[in-house]
Amino acid sequence: MTKSNTAYKIIGIDPGTNILGYSVVEIEGSKLTILTFGVIKLKNLEDHQSKLREIFLQLQEIIETYLPSQMAIEAPFYAKNAQSLLKLGRAQGVAIAAGITMGLGITEYMPKKIKMSVTGNGNASKEQVAAMLENLLKVKITTEYLDATDALAVAYCHFNQSGGLSVKGKKYSDWSSFAKNNETRVAKTGKKEV
């Protein structure tokens, strides 16, 4: 992982067989800038092989356009049934193959690790992750697909794991250490005291 002040780019991927989320961010020092994020819609393709081909081709096009050096991808961990998990794993594998073919370094993250990195809660909802990203990155995220914000969360997690979360020169290894040392800057949520 790049730790110098040299600018580099990360593509974040939330794999899926009907909708695949992607994001590309640029890192310069401790600053993260969103270059693009969105989804690849696959639902209307007739068969699984066509979906896999489309994932490969579209991700290669995004990589060629933005030239990231690293890919961060969510690891599949749960599906409704074994067949769904197998298809999701294939989608992830094809996305990884697209990155490897283009010379990117690949890092996988479990969903709980991504949520923890963004919100401080490994069981956060997709909506909570999107809201926290808006707050952390100081942007208004307008997308109908949470798969796109999930992909942005994957890239943000990778940024944090490479030592990216810093305030006034002080580095934090994760969200919880940042929150602990910046209590006045972090909004409190949860149950009210009785």
SULKAMO-V742518 format. One record per residue. PSI is psi in radians with two decimals (* if undefined). OMEGA is omega in degrees with one decimal (none if undefined). Layout:
psi->PSI omega->OMEGA
psi->PSI omega->OMEGA
//
This chain:
psi->2.48 omega->-179.5
psi->2.27 omega->179.7
psi->-0.05 omega->-178.4
psi->3.12 omega->179.4
psi->0.05 omega->177.1
psi->2.39 omega->179.8
psi->2.47 omega->174.8
psi->2.91 omega->-176.5
psi->2.57 omega->178.3
psi->2.35 omega->168.9
psi->2.22 omega->177.1
psi->2.41 omega->-176.6
psi->2.27 omega->168.4
psi->1.70 omega->-172.6
psi->2.58 omega->176.6
psi->2.77 omega->-179.9
psi->-0.25 omega->173.8
psi->-0.69 omega->175.7
psi->2.18 omega->177.1
psi->2.20 omega->178.6
psi->2.53 omega->176.7
psi->2.71 omega->173.1
psi->2.66 omega->172.1
psi->2.22 omega->178.4
psi->2.66 omega->175.3
psi->2.38 omega->179.8
psi->2.22 omega->174.3
psi->1.90 omega->-173.1
psi->-2.11 omega->178.5
psi->0.27 omega->-178.9
psi->2.29 omega->177.4
psi->2.24 omega->177.6
psi->2.26 omega->177.5
psi->2.15 omega->176.5
psi->-0.72 omega->177.7
psi->2.71 omega->167.3
psi->2.61 omega->-177.2
psi->-2.76 omega->-178.9
psi->2.70 omega->170.1
psi->2.03 omega->-178.0
psi->2.21 omega->-174.3
psi->-0.09 omega->-171.9
psi->-0.60 omega->-175.0
psi->-0.09 omega->178.4
psi->2.51 omega->-168.5
psi->-0.57 omega->-177.5
psi->2.93 omega->-175.1
psi->-0.67 omega->179.4
psi->-0.67 omega->177.8
psi->-0.67 omega->177.8
psi->-0.77 omega->-179.7
psi->-0.73 omega->178.0
psi->-0.77 omega->-179.3
psi->-0.71 omega->176.5
psi->-0.88 omega->-178.0
psi->-0.89 omega->-175.7
psi->-0.78 omega->-178.0
psi->-0.67 omega->177.6
psi->-0.67 omega->176.1
psi->-0.68 omega->178.5
psi->-0.75 omega->177.9
psi->-0.74 omega->179.2
psi->-0.75 omega->178.6
psi->-0.61 omega->-178.7
psi->-0.79 omega->-172.4
psi->-0.27 omega->176.8
psi->0.93 omega->173.8
psi->2.77 omega->177.0
psi->-0.24 omega->-176.6
psi->2.56 omega->174.3
psi->2.25 omega->172.3
psi->2.26 omega->-173.6
psi->2.47 omega->177.6
psi->2.33 omega->178.0
psi->2.31 omega->177.7
psi->2.40 omega->-178.2
psi->-0.29 omega->-175.1
psi->2.50 omega->172.7
psi->2.87 omega->-178.6
psi->-0.61 omega->179.3
psi->3.03 omega->-176.4
psi->-0.66 omega->-179.2
psi->-0.73 omega->178.1
psi->-0.74 omega->179.4
psi->-0.68 omega->177.9
psi->-0.79 omega->179.2
psi->-0.71 omega->178.8
psi->-0.70 omega->176.9
psi->-0.66 omega->177.0
psi->-0.73 omega->178.7
psi->-0.74 omega->177.8
psi->-0.76 omega->-179.8
psi->-0.72 omega->178.7
psi->-0.68 omega->177.1
psi->-0.77 omega->177.6
psi->-0.75 omega->178.7
psi->-0.68 omega->177.4
psi->-0.73 omega->178.5
psi->-0.78 omega->179.9
psi->-0.76 omega->179.3
psi->-0.58 omega->-179.1
psi->0.09 omega->174.4
psi->0.31 omega->-178.7
psi->2.60 omega->168.5
psi->2.41 omega->-174.2
psi->2.32 omega->174.2
psi->2.29 omega->177.4
psi->2.51 omega->176.8
psi->2.43 omega->174.4
psi->2.59 omega->-178.9
psi->-0.72 omega->179.8
psi->-0.66 omega->178.7
psi->-0.71 omega->-179.9
psi->-0.86 omega->-179.9
psi->-0.71 omega->178.7
psi->-0.73 omega->-179.3
psi->-0.64 omega->-176.3
psi->-0.80 omega->-170.8
psi->-0.29 omega->-173.4
psi->0.06 omega->-178.5
psi->1.99 omega->-179.0
psi->-0.18 omega->178.9
psi->0.31 omega->-178.7
psi->2.63 omega->176.8
psi->2.88 omega->176.5
psi->-0.66 omega->179.8
psi->-0.70 omega->177.9
psi->-0.70 omega->178.1
psi->-0.82 omega->179.8
psi->-0.76 omega->-179.8
psi->-0.72 omega->180.0
psi->-0.66 omega->176.8
psi->-0.71 omega->176.4
psi->-0.78 omega->-178.4
psi->-0.82 omega->-177.3
psi->-0.71 omega->-174.5
psi->-0.03 omega->177.8
psi->0.82 omega->177.7
psi->2.71 omega->173.1
psi->2.07 omega->-178.9
psi->1.97 omega->178.5
psi->1.77 omega->176.2
psi->2.50 omega->178.3
psi->-0.21 omega->-176.4
psi->2.05 omega->176.9
psi->-0.22 omega->175.3
psi->-0.59 omega->179.0
psi->-0.76 omega->178.5
psi->-0.53 omega->174.2
psi->-0.71 omega->177.8
psi->-0.66 omega->175.8
psi->-0.67 omega->177.2
psi->-0.65 omega->178.5
psi->-0.79 omega->179.0
psi->-0.71 omega->178.9
psi->-0.69 omega->176.7
psi->-0.79 omega->-179.9
psi->-0.72 omega->176.3
psi->-0.81 omega->179.1
psi->-0.70 omega->-178.8
psi->-0.40 omega->176.4
psi->0.27 omega->176.5
psi->0.46 omega->-173.6
psi->-0.46 omega->-175.0
psi->1.90 omega->180.0
psi->2.67 omega->176.1
psi->2.12 omega->179.8
psi->0.81 omega->175.3
psi->-0.20 omega->179.9
psi->2.24 omega->-179.1
psi->2.56 omega->176.5
psi->2.42 omega->-176.8
psi->-0.43 omega->179.4
psi->3.07 omega->-177.2
psi->-0.72 omega->-175.8
psi->-0.64 omega->177.2
psi->-0.63 omega->175.2
psi->-0.84 omega->-178.1
psi->-0.73 omega->-179.0
psi->-0.68 omega->-177.7
psi->-0.03 omega->-179.3
psi->0.82 omega->-174.8
psi->-0.59 omega->-178.8
psi->-0.29 omega->-179.0
psi->-0.11 omega->-175.4
psi->2.22 omega->179.2
psi->2.40 omega->177.9
psi->2.42 omega->176.0
psi->2.97 omega->177.6
psi->-2.80 omega->-175.9
psi->2.49 omega->174.4
psi->2.53 omega->178.1
psi->2.50 omega->-178.0
psi->* omega->none
//
